[in-house]
Amino acid sequence: MSESRLTNQVKVLRFLTGEMTQSELGRKVGVTRQTIAAIEAGKYSPTLETAYRIADVFGKSIEEVFPWER
C-alpha cells in the first residue's frame, strides 16, 4: 500500500501574496509564527479550523492549499 500524505502550498502562497511573512499569516489566522513554520515544513498538521482560516486568507479552497497526495 502506498503512503498518502497531506502536503501544503502555504509557503508558495505567502510569497505570491506580496511576500507575506509567517508572522503576518499567523496573526491573520490566530496562531504563532512557529506554528506556520511547522505547517510549512510538514512537521505539523493544522486543525481543520486553522486550515480553513489559512485557505480563506489566500482566497483558495482548502484542497488548493492542502492537497492530499496519494
N, CA, C and O atoms as a MOPAC input file, in Angstrom:
PM7 MOZYME 1SCF
protein

 N      0.84100 1    -1.17900 1     0.00000 1
 C      0.00000 1     0.00000 1     0.00000 1
 C      0.88600 1     1.24200 1     0.00000 1
 O      1.80500 1     1.35500 1     0.81200 1
 N      0.61100 1     2.16500 1    -0.90500 1
 C      1.42600 1     3.37500 1    -0.97000 1
 C      1.03800 1     4.34100 1     0.15000 1
 O     -0.09700 1     4.35200 1     0.62600 1
 N      1.99800 1     5.13300 1     0.54600 1
 C      1.78100 1     6.07400 1     1.62900 1
 C      1.11900 1     7.34300 1     1.10200 1
 O      1.56900 1     7.91900 1     0.11100 1
 N      0.05500 1     7.77600 1     1.76400 1
 C     -0.60500 1     9.03400 1     1.43000 1
 C     -0.15200 1    10.07300 1     2.43900 1
 O      0.19700 1     9.75200 1     3.57500 1
 N     -0.16400 1    11.32000 1     2.00400 1
 C      0.21600 1    12.35100 1     2.96600 1
 C     -0.39600 1    13.69200 1     2.58900 1
 O     -0.69000 1    13.97400 1     1.42700 1
 N     -0.57300 1    14.49500 1     3.61300 1
 C     -1.08500 1    15.84100 1     3.44100 1
 C      0.09900 1    16.74800 1     3.14000 1
 O      1.06100 1    16.79200 1     3.90600 1
 N      0.03100 1    17.46600 1     2.03600 1
 C      1.07900 1    18.42900 1     1.70300 1
 C      0.46900 1    19.82200 1     1.80300 1
 O     -0.72100 1    19.96300 1     2.08700 1
 N      1.28100 1    20.85000 1     1.57100 1
 C      0.69300 1    22.19100 1     1.61000 1
 C      1.44700 1    23.15400 1     0.70000 1
 O      2.61700 1    22.96600 1     0.37000 1
 N      0.72200 1    24.18300 1     0.31800 1
 C      1.24500 1    25.23100 1    -0.55500 1
 C      1.37700 1    26.55900 1     0.19100 1
 O      1.43200 1    27.61800 1    -0.43400 1
 N      1.42700 1    26.50600 1     1.51000 1
 C      1.40500 1    27.72700 1     2.31400 1
 C      2.57800 1    28.64700 1     1.97800 1
 O      2.37500 1    29.84200 1     1.76400 1
 N      3.78900 1    28.11800 1     1.92700 1
 C      4.96000 1    28.96400 1     1.66200 1
 C      4.85600 1    29.62100 1     0.28900 1
 O      5.12200 1    30.81500 1     0.15100 1
 N      4.47300 1    28.85400 1    -0.72000 1
 C      4.31700 1    29.39700 1    -2.07900 1
 C      3.26800 1    30.50100 1    -2.08800 1
 O      3.48800 1    31.56600 1    -2.66600 1
 N      2.13400 1    30.25200 1    -1.45000 1
 C      1.06100 1    31.24500 1    -1.43600 1
 C      1.46500 1    32.50600 1    -0.67300 1
 O      1.06700 1    33.60800 1    -1.05100 1
 N      2.23800 1    32.36000 1     0.38000 1
 C      2.71000 1    33.55600 1     1.10700 1
 C      3.54300 1    34.43400 1     0.18800 1
 O      3.38700 1    35.65500 1     0.18400 1
 N      4.42600 1    33.82000 1    -0.59200 1
 C      5.28800 1    34.60800 1    -1.47000 1
 C      4.52800 1    35.18700 1    -2.64900 1
 O      4.87600 1    36.25700 1    -3.14800 1
 N      3.49500 1    34.49300 1    -3.09700 1
 C      2.67500 1    35.02400 1    -4.18800 1
 C      1.74000 1    36.13500 1    -3.71800 1
 O      1.16100 1    36.85600 1    -4.53000 1
 N      1.60000 1    36.26300 1    -2.40400 1
 C      0.74100 1    37.28700 1    -1.81500 1
 C      1.61600 1    38.37700 1    -1.21100 1
 O      1.55500 1    38.63300 1    -0.00800 1
 N      2.42100 1    39.01200 1    -2.03500 1
 C      3.25300 1    40.12400 1    -1.57800 1
 C      4.28400 1    39.74400 1    -0.55000 1
 O      4.63400 1    40.55000 1     0.31200 1
 N      4.78300 1    38.50600 1    -0.63100 1
 C      5.80200 1    38.02100 1     0.29900 1
 C      5.38200 1    38.19700 1     1.75700 1
 O      6.14800 1    38.68800 1     2.58600 1
 N      4.15000 1    37.78600 1     2.05100 1
 C      3.62700 1    37.81500 1     3.41800 1
 C      4.54900 1    37.00100 1     4.32100 1
 O      4.99000 1    35.91600 1     3.94000 1
 N      4.84200 1    37.51300 1     5.50800 1
 C      5.70300 1    36.79000 1     6.44200 1
 C      4.90400 1    35.71700 1     7.18600 1
 O      3.67400 1    35.73500 1     7.21300 1
 N      5.63600 1    34.79800 1     7.77900 1
 C      4.98100 1    33.78300 1     8.61200 1
 C      4.25300 1    34.45200 1     9.77300 1
 O      3.16200 1    34.02400 1    10.15200 1
 N      4.84600 1    35.49300 1    10.33600 1
 C      4.21700 1    36.21200 1    11.45200 1
 C      2.91200 1    36.87000 1    11.02400 1
 O      1.91600 1    36.81600 1    11.74700 1
 N      2.91900 1    37.49200 1     9.84400 1
 C      1.69900 1    38.13900 1     9.34400 1
 C      0.58800 1    37.11300 1     9.14900 1
 O     -0.55200 1    37.34200 1     9.55400 1
 N      0.91900 1    35.99400 1     8.53500 1
 C     -0.08100 1    34.95100 1     8.32000 1
 C     -0.57700 1    34.41100 1     9.65600 1
 O     -1.77500 1    34.19900 1     9.84100 1
 N      0.33500 1    34.19600 1    10.56700 1
 C     -0.05300 1    33.71500 1    11.90000 1
 C     -1.03400 1    34.65200 1    12.58000 1
 O     -2.02400 1    34.20400 1    13.16000 1
 N     -0.76700 1    35.95500 1    12.51300 1
 C     -1.67400 1    36.93700 1    13.10700 1
 C     -3.05700 1    36.87900 1    12.46100 1
 O     -4.07300 1    36.97700 1    13.14900 1
 N     -3.09200 1    36.72100 1    11.14400 1
 C     -4.37100 1    36.69100 1    10.43300 1
 C     -5.21200 1    35.46800 1    10.78000 1
 O     -6.44100 1    35.53500 1    10.75900 1
 N     -4.56500 1    34.35900 1    11.09600 1
 C     -5.31500 1    33.13500 1    11.39100 1
 C     -5.35100 1    32.77600 1    12.87300 1
 O     -6.03200 1    31.82800 1    13.26600 1
 N     -4.62000 1    33.53000 1    13.70000 1
 C     -4.67600 1    33.31500 1    15.14300 1
 C     -3.75400 1    32.23600 1    15.67700 1
 O     -4.07000 1    31.57500 1    16.66600 1
 N     -2.59800 1    32.05200 1    15.01500 1
 C     -1.58900 1    31.10800 1    15.50300 1
 C     -0.23200 1    31.80800 1    15.51600 1
 O     -0.10400 1    32.92800 1    15.02200 1
 N      0.76400 1    31.15900 1    16.07200 1
 C      2.09700 1    31.75700 1    16.14700 1
 C      2.87400 1    31.57800 1    14.84200 1
 O      2.51800 1    30.76200 1    13.99200 1
 N      3.93700 1    32.35900 1    14.71000 1
 C      4.83400 1    32.20200 1    13.56500 1
 C      5.42300 1    30.80100 1    13.55700 1
 O      5.59400 1    30.20000 1    12.49600 1
 N      5.73500 1    30.28100 1    14.74000 1
 C      6.32000 1    28.95100 1    14.84200 1
 C      5.35700 1    27.87800 1    14.32400 1
 O      5.78200 1    26.89600 1    13.71600 1
 N      4.06800 1    28.07400 1    14.56700 1
 C      3.06800 1    27.12400 1    14.06400 1
 C      3.03200 1    27.15500 1    12.54200 1
 O      2.97400 1    26.10400 1    11.90300 1
 N      3.06600 1    28.35500 1    11.95300 1
 C      3.07900 1    28.47400 1    10.49400 1
 C      4.33300 1    27.80400 1     9.92700 1
 O      4.25800 1    27.08900 1     8.92800 1
 N      5.48300 1    28.03600 1    10.56400 1
 C      6.73700 1    27.42300 1    10.10900 1
 C      6.63500 1    25.89700 1    10.15300 1
 O      7.07800 1    25.22200 1     9.22400 1
 N      6.06300 1    25.35600 1    11.21200 1
 C      5.92900 1    23.91000 1    11.34900 1
 C      4.95800 1    23.34100 1    10.31100 1
 O      5.18700 1    22.25400 1     9.78000 1
 N      3.88500 1    24.06400 1    10.02200 1
 C      2.93500 1    23.63300 1     8.98700 1
 C      3.63200 1    23.60700 1     7.63600 1
 O      3.52700 1    22.62700 1     6.89800 1
 N      4.34200 1    24.67800 1     7.30900 1
 C      5.04900 1    24.75200 1     6.02600 1
 C      6.05900 1    23.62000 1     5.86600 1
 O      6.21500 1    23.07100 1     4.77500 1
 N      6.74300 1    23.27300 1     6.95300 1
 C      7.76900 1    22.23200 1     6.90800 1
 C      7.18400 1    20.81900 1     6.91900 1
 O      7.91600 1    19.83600 1     6.80200 1
 N      5.87100 1    20.72600 1     7.06000 1
 C      5.23900 1    19.42000 1     7.09800 1
 C      5.44100 1    18.69000 1     8.41200 1
 O      5.23800 1    17.47800 1     8.49400 1
 N      5.84500 1    19.43200 1     9.45000 1
 C      6.07900 1    18.82400 1    10.75900 1
 C      4.83900 1    18.85900 1    11.63800 1
 O      4.80800 1    18.24100 1    12.70200 1
 N      3.82400 1    19.57800 1    11.19600 1
 C      2.60600 1    19.74900 1    11.98500 1
 C      1.43000 1    19.87700 1    11.03100 1
 O      1.47700 1    20.64800 1    10.07300 1
 N      0.37900 1    19.11900 1    11.29800 1
 C     -0.85000 1    19.24500 1    10.51600 1
 C     -1.79000 1    20.16900 1    11.27800 1
 O     -2.08900 1    19.92400 1    12.44700 1
 N     -2.25800 1    21.23100 1    10.62300 1
 C     -3.11200 1    22.18300 1    11.32100 1
 C     -4.47200 1    21.56900 1    11.64900 1
 O     -4.89800 1    20.59000 1    11.03500 1
 N     -5.13800 1    22.16800 1    12.63100 1
 C     -6.52000 1    21.76800 1    12.88900 1
 C     -7.33400 1    22.11600 1    11.65300 1
 O     -6.90900 1    22.92300 1    10.82700 1
 N     -8.48100 1    21.51700 1    11.53200 1
 C     -9.34700 1    21.79800 1    10.39600 1
 C     -9.71200 1    23.27900 1    10.35000 1
 O     -9.72200 1    23.88700 1     9.28000 1
 N    -10.00900 1    23.85300 1    11.50500 1
 C    -10.35600 1    25.26900 1    11.57200 1
 C     -9.19200 1    26.14200 1    11.09200 1
 O     -9.39900 1    27.07500 1    10.31600 1
 N     -7.99000 1    25.84800 1    11.54200 1
 C     -6.82600 1    26.62700 1    11.12200 1
 C     -6.57200 1    26.47000 1     9.63100 1
 O     -6.22900 1    27.43900 1     8.95400 1
 N     -6.73800 1    25.26700 1     9.11900 1
 C     -6.55500 1    25.03100 1     7.68400 1
 C     -7.54700 1    25.87500 1     6.87300 1
 O     -7.17200 1    26.47900 1     5.86800 1
 N     -8.80000 1    25.91600 1     7.30700 1
 C     -9.79200 1    26.73000 1     6.61000 1
 C     -9.46100 1    28.21700 1     6.71600 1
 O     -9.64800 1    28.96400 1     5.75600 1
 N     -8.97400 1    28.64700 1     7.86700 1
 C     -8.61400 1    30.06700 1     8.02800 1
 C     -7.45600 1    30.44600 1     7.10900 1
 O     -7.45800 1    31.52300 1     6.51300 1
 N     -6.46700 1    29.55700 1     6.99700 1
 C     -5.33500 1    29.81700 1     6.10300 1
 C     -5.81900 1    29.90000 1     4.66100 1
 O     -5.44500 1    30.81600 1     3.92900 1
 N     -6.64800 1    28.94900 1     4.25600 1
 C     -7.18000 1    28.95800 1     2.88700 1
 C     -7.95000 1    30.24300 1     2.62000 1
 O     -7.84300 1    30.82300 1     1.54000 1
 N     -8.72500 1    30.68700 1     3.60500 1
 C     -9.52200 1    31.91000 1     3.46000 1
 C     -8.64500 1    33.14300 1     3.25800 1
 O     -8.98000 1    34.02100 1     2.46300 1
 N     -7.52700 1    33.21000 1     3.97500 1
 C     -6.60300 1    34.34700 1     3.82500 1
 C     -6.15700 1    34.47800 1     2.36600 1
 O     -6.03700 1    35.58600 1     1.84300 1
 N     -5.91500 1    33.34500 1     1.71900 1
 C     -5.42600 1    33.35200 1     0.34600 1
 C     -6.53700 1    33.30700 1    -0.70200 1
 O     -6.26200 1    33.35100 1    -1.90100 1
 N     -7.80100 1    33.21900 1    -0.25100 1
 C     -8.91500 1    33.14400 1    -1.19200 1
 C     -8.90600 1    31.85500 1    -1.99900 1
 O     -9.31000 1    31.83200 1    -3.16200 1
 N     -8.44400 1    30.79200 1    -1.37200 1
 C     -8.32500 1    29.49100 1    -2.03900 1
 C     -9.19200 1    28.46700 1    -1.32400 1
 O     -9.61500 1    28.67800 1    -0.18800 1
 N     -9.45200 1    27.35100 1    -2.00600 1
 C    -10.14600 1    26.25100 1    -1.34000 1
 C     -9.13300 1    25.52300 1    -0.46200 1
 O     -7.92500 1    25.61000 1    -0.68200 1
 N     -9.63800 1    24.81300 1     0.52500 1
 C     -8.74900 1    24.06800 1     1.41000 1
 C     -7.93800 1    23.03500 1     0.62400 1
 O     -6.78900 1    22.75100 1     0.96200 1
 N     -8.54700 1    22.47400 1    -0.43000 1
 C     -7.84800 1    21.47900 1    -1.24200 1
 C     -6.70000 1    22.08800 1    -2.04500 1
 O     -5.71400 1    21.41100 1    -2.33700 1
 N     -6.83000 1    23.37000 1    -2.40300 1
 C     -5.74200 1    24.04300 1    -3.12800 1
 C     -4.55200 1    24.32100 1    -2.22100 1
 O     -3.40300 1    24.27100 1    -2.65900 1
 N     -4.83100 1    24.61100 1    -0.96400 1
 C     -3.76400 1    24.93500 1    -0.02500 1
 C     -3.15600 1    23.67100 1     0.58900 1
 O     -1.94900 1    23.61200 1     0.82600 1
 N     -3.99200 1    22.66300 1     0.84500 1
 C     -3.55000 1    21.44000 1     1.49200 1
 C     -3.92400 1    20.22100 1     0.64000 1
 O     -4.81900 1    19.46000 1     1.00900 1
 N     -3.23900 1    20.03300 1    -0.50000 1
 C     -3.56600 1    18.87500 1    -1.33800 1
 C     -3.17300 1    17.56000 1    -0.66000 1
 O     -2.17100 1    17.48200 1     0.05000 1
 N     -3.97100 1    16.55300 1    -0.89500 1
 C     -3.71400 1    15.21100 1    -0.36600 1
 C     -3.02200 1    14.41600 1    -1.44900 1
 O     -3.58000 1    14.22900 1    -2.53000 1
 N     -1.82300 1    13.94700 1    -1.18300 1
 C     -1.07100 1    13.16300 1    -2.16700 1
 C     -1.22800 1    11.68600 1    -1.87800 1
 O     -0.96900 1    11.22000 1    -0.76800 1
 N     -1.65500 1    10.95900 1    -2.89400 1
 C     -1.83500 1     9.50400 1    -2.74100 1
 C     -0.63200 1     8.77700 1    -3.26400 1
 O     -0.58800 1     7.54800 1    -3.22600 1

